[in-house]
Amino acid sequence: MIGYSLSETLLLIAAAIVIDWIVGDPKWPTHPVIWIGRLIRLLEARLRASEEGRSAGAIFRRGIILGVIVLAVSYGVIWGITAAAAAIHPWLGYAASAWFISTTIAVKGLKEAAMLVYVPLTQGRLAEARKYVGYIVGRDTERLNESEASRAAVETVAENTVDAFVSPIVFALIGGAPLAMLYRAANTLDSMVGYRNEKYLHFGRFSARLDDVLNYIPARLTGLLLALSAAMHRSMSGIAALRSIRRFARLHPSPNSGIPESAVAGALGIELGGLNYYFGEPSERARMGWPRRELEAMDIVRTVRLLYAVSVIIMAGALCAWLFVR
């Protein structure tokens, strides 16, 4: 952790959250996740060259090599930069660490992506909303109606409350900016190669399993935080969020994603999951929540409010903990 104390780390986390609220995903210099993605594609091309004839086990081992190299480089580069900055001046080290932690979270980025769907939906521009849904999900978007487009955005924000906020913060608390970036690298690996299809079934298995393991505790913490956030809103139900997690989370194919999605569904009184299409083929996803009303575009805004409430709770918790341990 570059020698940072717990009190220093708590302040760095609070600062990183504020930076993300204000700046969001920086366009310049190039976002670290973009560099991680480029490294993954470069190594994948080399590790999968002349793959024909290799056994499933050999392909799996090459997937492990990919993961280990990407994780090591991501951790090592950020450790080196933050250590060098701290050696020049302590405050420069603080600034570098807070900045890099902020690039591993994406509260503002998630909000902006969701609003790109919400705004055209409210203005009757369904085709435009479908286009922006396609930027954040892998399902077919051509036939989505308003409710289905809203559902896609709500599910994305709910699921990414774990991946793009709570998990990076947990790892930053344990190991500062380098460990937060290692988590982001693992999550990027899963998003790029962790698919259960013919191409990545063996090569991406390590990345997919690693992401499941790293998100296991943060996902469950997120469920509790979402329920607490819902209890803070007059129009939402924290109790229903907890009941929904208990009833529906296990139905999701992911050991983690069902928790935030079922929590949001219960909190808002809507149903998530259902029929999606991928490359023209129907796929029925587990349905979560009790549909007390039809899902609408405003539910995108409500889910973003829950996301921001979670971020406020964590920042407030970090500052309170700092006052206690300093």
C-alpha positions in Angstrom: 0.0 0.0 0.0 3.1 2.3 -0.5 3.3 2.4 3.3 -0.1 4.2 3.7 -1.8 3.9 7.1 -5.5 2.9 7.3 -6.5 6.5 8.1 -4.6 7.7 5.0 -6.2 5.0 2.8 -9.7 6.0 4.0 -9.1 9.6 3.0 -7.8 8.5 -0.4 -10.9 6.5 -1.0 -13.1 9.4 0.0 -11.1 11.7 -2.3 -11.3 9.2 -5.2 -15.1 9.1 -4.9 -15.4 12.8 -5.1 -13.0 12.9 -8.1 -15.2 10.4 -9.8 -18.4 12.3 -9.0 -16.8 15.4 -10.6 -14.6 14.1 -13.4 -16.0 10.7 -14.2 -14.1 8.6 -16.8 -11.2 10.8 -18.0 -10.8 11.0 -21.8 -7.2 12.3 -21.5 -4.8 10.9 -20.5 -6.1 7.6 -21.9 -8.1 5.7 -19.2 -6.1 2.9 -17.6 -8.8 0.4 -18.5 -8.3 1.1 -22.2 -4.6 0.3 -21.8 -5.5 -2.9 -19.9 -7.9 -3.8 -22.8 -5.2 -3.3 -25.3 -2.8 -5.5 -23.4 -5.4 -8.2 -23.2 -6.0 -8.2 -26.9 -2.2 -8.2 -27.7 -1.5 -11.1 -25.4 -4.6 -13.0 -26.5 -3.5 -12.8 -30.2 -0.1 -14.2 -29.3 -1.2 -16.9 -26.9 -3.9 -18.1 -29.3 -1.8 -18.2 -32.4 -1.7 -21.7 -33.9 -4.3 -22.9 -31.4 -5.6 -25.7 -33.7 -4.9 -29.1 -32.4 -4.3 -28.1 -28.8 -6.2 -29.8 -26.0 -8.7 -28.1 -23.8 -6.3 -28.2 -20.9 -3.5 -26.6 -22.9 -5.9 -23.8 -24.0 -7.0 -23.3 -20.4 -3.4 -23.0 -19.2 -2.8 -20.3 -21.8 -5.8 -18.5 -20.4 -4.2 -18.6 -17.0 -1.0 -17.2 -18.4 -3.0 -14.3 -19.9 -4.7 -13.6 -16.6 -1.5 -13.7 -14.5 0.4 -11.4 -16.9 -2.4 -8.9 -17.1 -2.9 -8.8 -13.3 0.8 -8.6 -12.6 1.4 -5.8 -15.1 -1.7 -3.8 -13.9 -0.6 -4.1 -10.3 3.1 -3.5 -11.0 2.7 -0.4 -13.1 0.3 1.4 -10.7 2.5 0.4 -7.7 5.6 1.8 -9.5 3.9 5.1 -10.5 2.4 5.7 -7.1 5.6 4.7 -5.3 7.7 7.0 -7.5 5.2 9.9 -6.9 5.4 9.3 -3.2 9.2 9.3 -3.3 9.2 12.7 -5.0 6.7 14.2 -2.5 4.2 12.6 -0.1 1.4 14.9 -1.4 2.2 13.9 -5.0 1.9 10.3 -3.9 -1.5 11.0 -2.3 -2.7 12.7 -5.5 -1.5 9.8 -7.7 -3.2 7.2 -5.5 -6.5 9.0 -5.3 -6.5 9.6 -9.0 -5.8 6.0 -9.9 -8.4 4.7 -7.4 -10.9 7.1 -9.0 -10.2 5.5 -12.4 -11.2 2.1 -11.1 -14.7 3.3 -10.2 -17.4 4.7 -12.5 -20.4 6.2 -10.7 -20.6 9.2 -13.0 -19.8 7.1 -16.0 -22.7 4.7 -15.2 -25.0 7.6 -14.7 -24.1 9.2 -18.0 -24.5 5.9 -19.9 -27.9 5.3 -18.3 -29.0 8.9 -19.1 -28.1 8.3 -22.7 -30.9 5.7 -22.7 -33.3 7.6 -20.5 -33.4 11.0 -22.2 -34.4 9.7 -25.7 -36.9 7.3 -24.1 -38.7 10.2 -22.5 -38.7 12.2 -25.8 -40.1 9.3 -27.8 -36.9 8.6 -29.7 -37.0 4.8 -29.2 -34.5 4.1 -32.0 -31.9 6.3 -30.4 -32.5 4.8 -27.0 -32.0 1.3 -28.5 -28.7 2.5 -30.0 -27.4 3.5 -26.6 -28.7 0.4 -25.0 -26.5 -1.5 -27.4 -23.5 0.3 -26.0 -24.0 -1.2 -22.5 -25.4 -4.6 -23.1 -24.7 -7.6 -25.3 -28.2 -8.5 -26.1 -30.0 -7.7 -29.4 -31.6 -4.2 -29.2 -33.6 -3.9 -32.5 -36.9 -5.1 -31.2 -36.8 -3.6 -27.7 -39.8 -1.6 -26.6 -39.6 1.2 -24.0 -40.0 -1.1 -21.0 -37.4 -3.5 -22.3 -34.9 -0.8 -23.0 -35.5 0.6 -19.5 -35.0 -2.9 -18.1 -31.7 -3.2 -19.9 -30.4 0.1 -18.5 -31.7 -0.7 -14.9 -30.0 -4.1 -15.0 -26.7 -2.7 -16.2 -26.6 0.0 -13.5 -27.6 -2.5 -10.8 -25.0 -5.1 -11.7 -22.3 -2.6 -12.2 -22.9 -1.1 -8.8 -20.7 -4.0 -7.7 -18.2 -4.2 -10.6 -17.7 -0.4 -11.1 -17.9 0.8 -7.5 -18.2 -1.4 -4.5 -15.6 -4.0 -5.5 -12.9 -1.5 -6.5 -13.4 0.4 -3.2 -13.1 -2.8 -1.2 -9.8 -3.7 -2.9 -8.6 -0.1 -2.5 -9.2 -0.4 1.2 -7.2 -3.6 1.4 -4.3 -2.6 -0.9 -4.6 0.9 -2.2 -4.6 2.0 -5.8 -2.4 -1.0 -7.0 -4.9 -3.6 -5.7 -7.9 -1.6 -6.9 -6.3 -1.6 -10.4 -5.6 -5.4 -10.2 -9.3 -5.9 -9.5 -10.2 -3.6 -12.5 -7.9 -5.7 -14.7 -9.6 -8.9 -13.5 -13.0 -7.5 -14.3 -11.8 -6.3 -17.7 -10.5 -9.8 -18.4 -13.9 -11.3 -17.6 -15.7 -8.8 -19.8 -13.4 -9.5 -22.7 -12.7 -13.2 -22.6 -14.9 -14.6 -19.8 -17.6 -15.9 -22.1 -19.2 -19.4 -22.0 -19.1 -19.8 -25.8 -17.1 -22.0 -28.2 -14.4 -19.4 -28.6 -13.7 -18.7 -24.9 -15.1 -21.7 -23.0 -11.6 -22.9 -22.1 -9.4 -19.9 -22.7 -11.6 -17.6 -20.7 -12.5 -19.9 -17.8 -9.8 -18.7 -15.5 -10.8 -15.1 -16.0 -14.5 -15.8 -15.5 -13.9 -17.8 -12.3 -11.5 -15.2 -10.9 -14.0 -12.4 -11.4 -16.7 -14.5 -9.6 -14.3 -15.0 -6.6 -13.2 -11.4 -6.4 -16.8 -10.1 -6.5 -18.2 -12.7 -4.0 -18.0 -10.6 -0.8 -18.5 -7.2 -2.5 -21.7 -8.3 -4.2 -23.2 -9.3 -0.9 -22.1 -6.1 0.7 -23.7 -4.3 -2.2 -27.0 -6.0 -1.6 -27.1 -4.7 1.9 -26.1 -1.2 0.8 -28.8 -1.1 -1.9 -31.4 -2.1 0.7 -30.1 0.6 3.1 -30.2 3.1 0.2 -33.7 2.1 -0.7 -34.8 2.6 2.9 -33.6 6.2 2.6 -36.0 6.9 -0.3 -39.6 7.4 0.5 -40.8 5.7 -2.7 -38.6 2.6 -2.3 -38.6 -0.3 0.1 -35.4 -1.6 1.8 -37.3 -4.5 3.3 -38.6 -5.6 -0.1 -35.0 -5.3 -1.4 -33.8 -7.8 1.2 -36.7 -10.1 0.7 -36.1 -10.1 -3.0 -32.4 -10.9 -2.6 -33.4 -13.9 -0.4 -36.0 -15.1 -2.8 -34.6 -14.4 -6.3 -30.8 -13.9 -6.2 -29.9 -17.6 -6.4 -32.0 -18.0 -9.6 -29.5 -15.9 -11.6 -26.8 -17.8 -13.5 -24.1 -15.7 -11.9 -23.3 -16.2 -8.3 -23.0 -12.5 -7.8 -25.0 -10.5 -10.3 -28.4 -11.7 -9.0 -27.8 -10.0 -5.7 -27.8 -6.3 -6.9 -30.4 -7.0 -9.6 -32.8 -8.7 -7.2 -32.2 -5.9 -4.6 -33.1 -3.2 -7.1 -36.1 -5.1 -8.4 -37.4 -5.5 -4.9 -36.7 -1.9 -3.9 -38.5 -0.5 -6.9 -41.4 -3.0 -7.0 -40.6 -4.1 -10.6 -39.5 -7.3 -12.3 -36.1 -7.7 -13.9 -34.8 -10.5 -16.1 -37.0 -12.3 -18.6 -36.7 -12.8 -22.3 -33.7 -11.5 -24.2 -32.4 -12.1 -27.7 -28.7 -12.8 -28.6 -27.8 -13.0 -32.2 -31.5 -13.6 -33.0 -31.8 -16.5 -30.6 -34.2 -16.2 -27.6 -32.8 -16.6 -24.1 -34.9 -16.7 -21.0 -33.3 -15.1 -18.0 -34.4 -15.7 -14.4 -37.1 -13.3 -13.4 -36.4 -11.4 -10.2 -38.7 -9.2 -8.1 -42.5 -8.9 -7.8 -44.0 -6.9 -10.7 -46.2 -4.6 -8.7 -46.3 -2.2 -11.7 -44.9 -2.0 -15.3 -41.3 -1.1 -15.6 -40.9 2.5 -17.0 -38.1 4.9 -18.1 -38.1 6.7 -14.7 -36.9 3.5 -13.2 -33.5 4.2 -14.8 -33.3 7.4 -12.8 -34.4 5.6 -9.6 -31.7 3.0 -10.0 -29.1 5.8 -10.6 -30.3 7.4 -7.4 -29.7 4.1 -5.5 -26.2 3.9 -7.0 -25.4 7.4 -5.8 -26.8 6.7 -2.4 -24.5 3.7 -2.1 -21.6 5.9 -3.0 -22.6 8.5 -0.4 -22.9 5.9 2.3 -19.5 4.5 1.5 -17.8 7.9 1.4 -19.5 8.9 4.7 -18.5 5.6 6.2 -14.9 6.2 5.1 -14.8 9.7 6.6 -16.4 8.4 9.9 -13.9 5.6 10.1 -11.1 8.1 9.5 -12.3 10.2 12.4 -12.3 7.1 14.6 -8.9 5.7 13.6 -6.8 8.8 13.1 
